[in-house]
Amino acid sequence: MRVSVLQENMAKGLSIVGRAVATRSTLPVLSNILIETDNSQLKLSAMNMEIGINCWIGAMIEEEGQTTVPARLLSDFINSLPTDRIDMELQVRTQTLHLHCTRFEANIKGIDASEFPIIPTHRRDTGMPTAEVPPAKLRRMIEQVAFAAATDESRPTLTGVYTRFDGDRLTLVATDGFRLAVRSTLLEEPAPMSVGVIIPARALTELSRIIGAVELGEEDGIDVNVTEARNQVMFHMPGVDLVSQLIEANFPDYNKIVPNSYNTRAVVNTAEFLKAMKVTYLFARDSANIVRLNITPGDPGKIVLTATSAELGDNEAVIEAVIEGDAMEAAFNAKFMIDVLSVIDTPDVIFEAVSATRPGVFRPVGTGEDEYTHVIMPMSPK
């Protein structure tokens, strides 16, 4: 293999695939990045047995070839180089990659590419139906849902995001048992088949990061493929593939969790509610994150947020709201409230509840074809 590539292109490609490198693996090759020539481009690949990422960058190919080299050393070295041309040449017999850039040279010892697991790519005809989603919309949906997934590996089903394509509607759902996020949207083109799968939240978070890092045109979409065996999903965008294993389990029936009625309903300015919650959280974080909401109808209605720390003190924040129904006092996790208010991008937000012992529901005001519902279980005030 003999190739030349610009330092900035190589650095960007390594940053895209780098997060998929295995940090703790019994297979040494998974700590490496696969470098190979592919259709007059240079392909970089990394995988950690949960996700795999392929990235194609422009390069001058003088001689075809492939190898794998330690990811951390390669990335650190490339990022330290000046923005100039890098010439790379592989000594096949010793699997040593020689790199030269202006006054810098290095020899990095690698592992034969034949030991690297095969990562599917969009360039192989899978024969699977493809659904297309606008990148910006998909990224926003992930941001509004993925944080609600569980991080406790003892409940693997809840560490994933239930993703359902049904006609022209895409729905993402995540829950950790204490909160539930449901986000749906209309697609420009109906999906070719109805399918529901559980994708690891970490994989979708990584996809969101890549969408933000890749330069996409207005016409570019993200193609989504689920394998026929329903054990993998592939996201393809120009120059990048992300492949993720699926969680094979039955997701809870989330429709039973979302309340379909309320006795108290408040419409609040989102930014004011978020600011008041952040201030209250300063005192709540030393007392199990408990914040009390006292909702009082009136003209105007108001919501009083209070938190008490036995060691530090207490606070009270008051915000105006349009309230209908009964007065109510309930306790919630302040951190959970901040999480959801931070991802609602409408000026006003609706908060609904049946009683102090039933879940509270957040909904943006006026979202049109996009629907977002977030449910938070109440806490027992101490």
PyMOL commands that set and color helices and strands:
alter all, ss='L'
color gray80, all
select helices_A, chain A and resi 7-20+28-31+71-80+113-115+135-148+156-159+201-213+254-256+270-284+334-343
alter helices_A, ss='H'
color red, helices_A
select strands_A, chain A and resi 2-6+32-38+41-47+51-58+60-63+66-70+85-91+96-101+104-109+130-133+160-166+169-175+179-186+195-200+222-226+232-237+240-245+264-269+290-296+301-309+313-325+328-333+348-353+360-364+371-376
alter strands_A, ss='S'
color yellow, strands_A
deselect
rebuild
show_as cartoon
